[in-house]
Amino acid sequence: QLVESGGGLVQFGGSLKLSCFASASIHSFNVMAWYRQAPGKQRDLVASIRIGGTTDYGDSAKGRFTISINGAKNTIFLQMSSLTPEDTAVYYCHADQLYMGERFEYWGQGTPVTVSS
C-alpha cells in the first residue's frame, strides 16, 4: 500500500513537498515514482527513483523538482519548487516490483496539488 500526503493549495512560485509512505519495505521495489494527472489529461511521469538511487525526471520537472528516498522510513519524497498553475494536478505515487519473475505495480490514492496564479 502506498499513501501520499503533502498536497494542497500553493501560490504561484511557491514550493511543496509530497511524501509517499510504503507499507512494505521500499527495498522490495525496483523503481518508485511520482506521476501526475491534470483534469482531462493523461497521467504523466514526473520523476522516478531506483532503489539504488538513480533518478529520472520528466521534462516539466527538470530543474524544479527533486525526488528522494528515505529507506529507513519506507518513504519517498517529491520536493517541488517554482510551481506554476500548469503544475496543478493529482499527484500519484507508484511502485514497480519484480517478484518471482512477475511484475507488480502499485498506485497510491493520489494527493491533489493546486497552484493559484
Phi and psi in degrees as a GROMACS rama.xvg file:
@    title "Ramachandran Plot"
@    xaxis  label "Phi"
@    yaxis  label "Psi"
@TYPE xy
-117.345  132.169  LEU-2
-127.537  116.842  VAL-3
-91.474  155.387  GLU-4
-155.955  166.572  SER-5
104.652  -7.91926  GLY-6
-70.9842  168.617  GLY-7
161.794  -162.518  GLY-8
-99.5136  131.6  LEU-9
-140.476  151.522  VAL-10
-82.323  159.45  GLN-11
-51.3636  130.923  PHE-12
85.9406  -3.52857  GLY-13
-82.7901  -176.135  GLY-14
-128.028  157.986  SER-15
-155.247  145.47  LEU-16
-121.883  120.658  LYS-17
-96.6455  148.695  LEU-18
-126.097  148.839  SER-19
-135.979  113.635  CYS-20
-97.3279  131.792  PHE-21
-104.525  131.843  ALA-22
-73.6475  -20.7865  SER-23
-101.834  163.163  ALA-24
-61.1574  130.958  SER-25
-66.9751  -15.8761  ILE-26
-71.8523  -9.30021  HIS-27
-83.4041  -8.00578  SER-28
-100.771  154.473  PHE-29
-88.5234  -44.7164  ASN-30
-140.873  140.399  VAL-31
-122.919  151.701  MET-32
-153.791  164.204  ALA-33
-113.549  133.059  TRP-34
-120.502  163.595  TYR-35
-142.359  153.151  ARG-36
-138.9  114.612  GLN-37
-85.8  157.986  ALA-38
-55.2275  128.524  PRO-39
76.5258  6.31368  GLY-40
-121.318  165.832  LYS-41
-78.1389  163.614  GLN-42
-80.6998  126.584  ARG-43
-119.159  150.497  ASP-44
-71.0121  131.649  LEU-45
-98.0475  -52.5921  VAL-46
-161.668  150.405  ALA-47
-135.149  157.291  SER-48
-143.805  128.129  ILE-49
-81.0587  153.613  ARG-50
-62.0234  -23.8301  ILE-51
-75.4991  -11.2278  GLY-52
114.385  -11.3816  GLY-53
-67.3842  132.477  THR-54
-115.962  158.529  THR-55
-146.949  145.71  ASP-56
-130.199  144.807  TYR-57
-71.3205  160.752  GLY-58
-57.8738  -36.0034  ASP-59
-70.3184  -19.8736  SER-60
-98.2398  -19.6031  ALA-61
-59.3181  128.446  LYS-62
84.4583  -10.6581  GLY-63
-121.123  -30.7702  ARG-64
-113.862  150.42  PHE-65
-134.24  126.181  THR-66
-99.2649  139.531  ILE-67
-145.971  170.721  SER-68
-138.037  141.788  ILE-69
-121.857  96.8465  ASN-70
-63.1472  -34.2006  GLY-71
-66.4855  -27.0801  ALA-72
-106.229  6.58873  LYS-73
51.614  42.9801  ASN-74
-134.611  139.375  THR-75
-114.49  157.489  ILE-76
-128.183  157.167  PHE-77
-133.679  106.708  LEU-78
-88.5338  120.196  GLN-79
-116.045  135.481  MET-80
-136.49  168.796  SER-81
50.5381  47.0324  SER-82
-72.0186  144.366  LEU-83
-126.731  165.855  THR-84
-57.1663  -24.922  PRO-85
-67.2749  -14.3561  GLU-86
-86.5154  -4.48799  ASP-87
-63.6305  123.686  THR-88
-177.087  171.352  ALA-89
-91.8045  128.546  VAL-90
-102.751  128.245  TYR-91
-116.267  139.841  TYR-92
-90.9358  141.846  CYS-93
-136.34  143.143  HIS-94
-132.896  140.459  ALA-95
-119.499  129.853  ASP-96
-133.67  135.193  GLN-97
-107.697  121.823  LEU-98
-140.586  122.637  TYR-99
52.7803  37.9438  MET-100
81.5431  -0.354961  GLY-101
-110.814  148.803  GLU-102
-101.048  133.066  ARG-103
-123.297  141.965  PHE-104
-122.527  144.176  GLU-105
-131.254  141.305  TYR-106
-125.607  144.874  TRP-107
-82.9636  178.771  GLY-108
-83.6326  -11.5963  GLN-109
94.0919  148.278  GLY-110
-132.401  127.189  THR-111
-80.4384  140.351  PRO-112
-123.945  126.915  VAL-113
-124.18  125.212  THR-114
-110.692  119.577  VAL-115
-88.934  147.641  SER-116
